[in-house]
Amino acid sequence: MLLRSFAIQGSWNYEILIGNGLGFCIEPALRLLPGGKGGSAYREALARQCRYFNAHPYLACAAIGALARAELDGEPPARIDRFRTALCGPLGSVGDRLIWAGWLPFSSILAIVAFGLGASTVVVVGLFLLAFNVGHIGVRAWALQRGLDEGLRVATALAHPVLRRGPEVIARSAALLAGIGLPLALHRLIGPGTLLLGGSLAFVIVGAFVIARARGRAEGWRVALGVLVAFVLFSVISDA
């Protein structure tokens, strides 16, 4: 189920969003129902789990584990449906704050710090991929295990300190890293001379103006990734 969760968005569509993907991820557990694969209990449960569902793709692992446990425990179908619907909102909002607004910008800024310290293009990109993937794979595995352990009581997992305080702590850490990394990165861009100083200052002023005008429309993870891409492209060009 954990391996299948990496493809949970593979059948995304406007009608049921990741509903089919959720059913695909839960399917291995449903083979343990009475009658085995192809039995009536298996078919009914699989059809039930392939309906509309929407949540953050990483935190959806909590729903995968919890719904699999509910089906194997023989919970009434009506109760499973209500529980399934109730999971969408919390798993979506928590996942967005923790991953898209937290861990992804943090990983990007960490790579920018490496760039500012003189790391090569391979190291910068590798550090970003390592940091981000360690974080999101860990979240997937933890959420799936909690869902399997708690079943219909998985809502208690959303009160975990990592989910409640994590976004705030990560945001502060990212701000600290940005204060360290951006000056270092700009220093590496400008170099010992002042030839690029005017252009760099102009870029910073224009960027600040654009972000200020965008206000709530500028998502942190998009800004962080954009800056990271710019530094990586410069590193590639300068190495060449």
N, C-alpha and C positions, 0 to 999 in steps of 0.2 A: 504494500500500500504506500509506503514511503517513496519507493522508486516511481510508482505511478503518479504520485502527487506532482512530480515535475512536469507532467503533461496534462495537468488539470484544466488548462486553458486551451488545449488542443482542439476541442470541438465547440469553442465559444461561439454563441450566436445571439442575436437580438431577442429571440423568443424566450429562451430559458437560461441565457448567460452561461454559467459554468455547471449547469445542472447535469448534463451528460458526463462532464469530466468528473464530477463528484461520484456519480454512479460507477464510472469506470474505476475509480480509486477504491471504492468500497467493495467491489465485486469479489475480490479474493476471499474476503471474510464471509461473504454470503454463501460460499460453497460449503460452509460448515453447518448450514441450516438443515433440518430434517429433510431427507429426500435428496440431498446433495445437489450438485450442479444440474440444472434442468428440471428440478422438482418444482411443485407448485409454490412452495414457500420461497424458494430461490427466485422464481420469476416474478412473483408479486413484490418481493422486497426490492429487486433490481428496478422494476418499473416505478416503484415509489421513490427511489433515490435518484432517478433520472429526470425528475421534474425541475421546475424553476429553482435556482439557487444562486445567490450572489454574495460574495465575501472576498476578503483579501486572499489572493491565491496561496500565500504562505500560511496565514493563520487558519485557512480552511482545513488544514490538517487536524485541528481540534475537532471540527465537525465530522471529518472522515472517521476518526477514532470513536467519537461519541455515538454517531449514528450506527456504526458497525456493532458496537457494544449493545446498543438498544435493540437492534434487530436480533442479535444472538441471544439476548436475554428474554426475547419474546414479548416485548412491550406492545401494547395495543397500537395498531396502525394510526388511529386518529391522534394519539398522543405523540407518536413519532413525527407526524406531519406538523403538529403545532410547534413541537420543539425545533424542528428543522427550520421553520419560518422564523422563529424567534432568534436563531443564531445569526442570521444574515447581518443585521445592523451592528451588533457588538463586534463581531469578527472583522467586519469591514472597517469600522472607524478605528479600532485599536491597531489593526495592521497598517493602515495608512499612516497613522501618527508614528508608529514604531519604526516602520521600514522606509516608506517613501519620504517622510518628513524628518526622519532621524538617522537611521543607519546608512542609507544611501548617500546623503550629503556628507556624513562623517567619513565614510570610506573614501569619497572623492577628495575631501580636504586633506586626509591623511596622505594620499598620493601626491597632492600638491606640495605638502611639506617635504616629501622625499625628493620631488623635483627641485625645490628650493635649496636642498642640501647637496645637490649635484648628482643625483641618481640618474642612471641612463634611462632611455625610453622603456626598455624591457623591464627594468626594476619598477618604474613608476606604474606601468600598466599591470604588471604582475602583483604588486602590492595592493592595488585597488581590487583586482579580481579575488585575491586571497582573502582580504578583509571582508569584502561584501559577501562572498560565498560561505565563508566560515560562519558569519552571522546568520544568514538566512537559512542555511541548511540546519544549523543548530536550532533555530526557531521551529522549523518544520518537524524535526525529530522530537523535540520537547512537546510540541502541541499534539502530535499524533499519540504519543505515549500517555499524556494527560487525558486525552479523549477516551482512549481504551480503558484507562484505569477508572475514570469517573463516570463515564456513560452520561446519563441525563443530568448528572450533577456537575458537568464540566464548566458550568458558569462560574464556579468557585475559582477555576484556574485564571479567569480574567481579572481576579483581584490580586494576582501575584505581583509582588513589588516590581519585577522587571517590566510588566505590562503597564502598571500604574505610574511608576516613577521613571521608567526607562526613557521615554521620549524626552522628558525634561533634562535628565542627566546627559543624554546623548547630545541634545541641542547645546547645552552649556559647554560640553567637551569640544563640540565642533566649532563653537565660537572661539574657544581658547586656541584650538589648532589653527583656525583661520588667522587669528592675530599673529601667530608665529610664522605660519607658512606663506601667507601672501606677501609680506615684505621680503622674505627670503627668495620667493619665486620672482618677484619683480626685480630684485637685485641681480639675480642670475640673468634675467632678460636684458637688463640695461647694461650689465657688465661694468668694468672699471671706468669706462668713458661716459660721456654725457650725450652721445649722439642720439640715443633712443629715449632720452629723458622726456623731451617734449612730447613725443608720440605716446609714451607710456602714460604721462599725466593726462593727455587728451583722452586716451582710451578709458582711464579710470573715471574721468569726469562724465564722459558720455554714458558709460555703463551705469554709474550712480544715478544719472538723470533718467535713463530708461527704466531702471528698477523702481525709482520713486514714482514715475508716471504709471507704471503697471500696477503698483500697490498690491492688492490682494490677488491679482491675476498672475503674479510672478511666484511660482512654486519653488521652494528652496532646492529641491532635488534637481530641477531643470537648470537653475542658475549654477549650482555646484558642478553638475556634469558639463555644462557649457564652458565654464572656466577650466576644468580639467582637460577637456578636449583641446582648448586653445593652447595650454601649456604643452600637451603631448605633441601637437602639431609643430610647435616651435622647436621642441627638442629633436623631433625627427628631421626637420629642415636644417637645424644647426649642426646635427651630427653628420648629415650628408655633405 
